[in-house]
Amino acid sequence: MSVLSAVEQNAAVLCRRHPEVPFEWVLALRLIVHICHQVNGDASTFLRAWNITYDEYLVLSSLYTDGEGALPISTLSRLLGSKPADVNRSVRQLAAKQMIRRIVGPANRRMGLFALTDEGKKALEQCLPVMGGMLAHAGRQFEEGEIVAVAQSLKKLFREPD
């Protein structure tokens, strides 16, 4: 039985036993979780060449894309949808690898901001084409425009209610 069949079957049983639980939501969320785990696993394999984990890659790429890239843990946590403790762990590991550096916050000296080092930027720029290729390969089943439609649908979950 394929993973998809097993997930569908399991969600169907749950929803039959509890009709108040919407099948489409259960299925969609479980599929998203499976996709995240698959991407995380595939990315981790590729990222070993740069001695970074997928979580560390996400921190590096978040710092890379934000202008000067100096962000506090709270902002990184919000961008990544992760708990501050998890982001803090990745930040400590990246700092130990000298891929990011701590900057004292201009408004509050106790607030640490984190930015890419030249080494972190170089590693990220080397692995981005590999990550792009991995994502392109993962999405090869989609017709042109389909992944855009998926992204647009998911964005609806983040919009403020009317």
C-alpha positions as CSV (number, residue, x, y, z in Angstrom):
1,M,0.0,0.0,0.0
2,S,1.4,3.4,-0.9
3,V,1.9,6.1,1.7
4,L,-0.9,8.2,0.1
5,S,-3.3,5.2,0.3
6,A,-2.4,4.5,3.9
7,V,-2.8,8.2,4.9
8,E,-6.1,8.4,3.1
9,Q,-7.4,5.2,4.6
10,N,-6.3,6.2,8.1
11,A,-7.9,9.7,7.8
12,A,-11.1,8.1,6.5
13,V,-11.4,5.8,9.5
14,L,-10.8,8.7,11.9
15,C,-13.4,10.8,10.2
16,R,-16.0,8.0,10.0
17,R,-15.6,7.5,13.7
18,H,-15.8,11.3,14.4
19,P,-17.9,12.9,11.6
20,E,-17.3,16.3,13.1
21,V,-13.7,16.1,12.0
22,P,-13.5,17.2,8.3
23,F,-11.8,14.6,6.2
24,E,-10.3,17.0,3.7
25,W,-8.6,19.0,6.5
26,V,-7.1,15.9,8.1
27,L,-5.9,14.6,4.8
28,A,-4.4,17.9,3.7
29,L,-2.6,18.5,7.0
30,R,-1.2,14.9,7.1
31,L,0.0,15.3,3.5
32,I,1.7,18.6,4.3
33,V,3.4,17.0,7.2
34,H,4.6,14.1,5.0
35,I,5.9,16.5,2.4
36,C,7.8,18.5,5.0
37,H,9.4,15.4,6.4
38,Q,10.4,14.3,2.9
39,V,11.9,17.6,1.9
40,N,13.7,17.8,5.3
41,G,15.2,14.4,4.8
42,D,16.2,15.0,1.2
43,A,17.6,18.4,2.0
44,S,19.6,17.0,5.0
45,T,21.2,14.5,2.6
46,F,22.3,17.3,0.2
47,L,23.3,19.7,3.0
48,R,25.8,17.3,4.6
49,A,28.3,18.5,2.1
50,W,28.3,21.9,3.8
51,N,28.1,20.5,7.3
52,I,24.7,22.0,8.0
53,T,21.3,20.7,8.9
54,Y,18.0,21.6,7.2
55,D,17.0,23.7,10.2
56,E,20.4,25.6,10.0
57,Y,19.8,26.1,6.3
58,L,16.5,27.7,7.0
59,V,18.1,30.1,9.4
60,L,20.9,30.9,7.0
61,S,18.4,31.5,4.1
62,S,16.2,33.7,6.3
63,L,19.2,35.9,7.2
64,Y,20.3,36.0,3.6
65,T,17.0,37.3,2.2
66,D,16.4,40.1,4.7
67,G,18.5,43.1,3.5
68,E,21.4,43.2,5.8
69,G,20.2,40.1,7.5
70,A,20.6,41.1,11.1
71,L,17.5,39.6,12.9
72,P,16.7,38.6,16.4
73,I,15.6,35.1,17.4
74,S,12.0,36.2,17.8
75,T,11.8,37.3,14.1
76,L,13.6,34.2,12.9
77,S,11.2,32.1,14.9
78,R,8.2,33.9,13.4
79,L,9.6,33.6,9.8
80,L,10.3,29.9,10.2
81,G,7.2,28.9,12.2
82,S,9.4,27.3,14.8
83,K,9.7,27.6,18.5
84,P,12.4,30.2,19.7
85,A,14.2,27.4,21.6
86,D,14.6,25.4,18.3
87,V,15.8,28.5,16.4
88,N,18.2,29.3,19.2
89,R,19.7,25.8,19.0
90,S,20.3,26.3,15.2
91,V,21.7,29.8,15.8
92,R,24.2,28.5,18.5
93,Q,25.3,25.7,16.1
94,L,25.8,28.1,13.2
95,A,27.7,30.6,15.4
96,A,30.0,27.7,16.6
97,K,30.6,26.9,12.9
98,Q,31.3,30.7,12.3
99,M,28.5,30.9,9.7
100,I,26.6,33.6,11.6
101,R,27.7,36.3,14.1
102,R,25.9,38.0,17.0
103,I,25.5,41.8,16.8
104,V,24.4,43.8,19.8
105,G,21.0,45.4,19.2
106,P,21.2,49.2,18.6
107,A,18.1,49.9,20.7
108,N,18.6,47.3,23.4
109,R,22.1,46.1,24.1
110,R,20.7,42.9,25.7
111,M,18.9,41.9,22.4
112,G,21.1,39.9,20.1
113,L,20.8,40.2,16.4
114,F,22.2,37.6,14.1
115,A,23.8,38.1,10.7
116,L,25.6,35.9,8.1
117,T,29.3,35.8,8.1
118,D,31.2,35.7,4.8
119,E,31.7,32.0,5.4
120,G,27.9,31.5,6.0
121,K,27.0,33.5,2.9
122,K,29.5,31.6,0.8
123,A,28.2,28.2,2.0
124,L,24.6,29.3,1.4
125,E,25.3,30.6,-2.1
126,Q,26.9,27.2,-2.9
127,C,24.1,25.1,-1.6
128,L,21.2,27.2,-3.0
129,P,21.5,25.9,-6.6
130,V,21.5,22.3,-5.2
131,M,18.4,23.1,-3.0
132,G,16.7,24.7,-6.0
133,G,17.4,21.6,-8.1
134,M,16.0,19.4,-5.3
135,L,12.8,21.4,-5.1
136,A,12.4,21.4,-8.9
137,H,12.8,17.6,-8.9
138,A,10.3,17.2,-6.0
139,G,7.8,19.3,-7.9
140,R,8.2,17.6,-11.3
141,Q,4.7,16.1,-11.1
142,F,3.1,19.5,-11.2
143,E,1.9,21.1,-14.4
144,E,2.8,24.8,-15.0
145,G,0.9,27.0,-12.6
146,E,-0.2,24.2,-10.2
147,I,2.3,24.9,-7.5
148,V,1.4,28.6,-7.7
149,A,-2.2,27.6,-7.1
150,V,-1.2,25.4,-4.1
151,A,0.8,28.3,-2.6
152,Q,-2.2,30.7,-3.2
153,S,-4.5,28.3,-1.4
154,L,-2.2,27.9,1.5
155,K,-1.8,31.7,1.8
156,K,-5.5,31.9,2.6
157,L,-4.8,30.3,6.0
158,F,-2.7,33.3,6.9
159,R,-5.0,36.1,5.9
160,E,-6.9,38.0,8.5
161,P,-10.6,37.2,8.8
162,D,-13.0,39.7,7.3
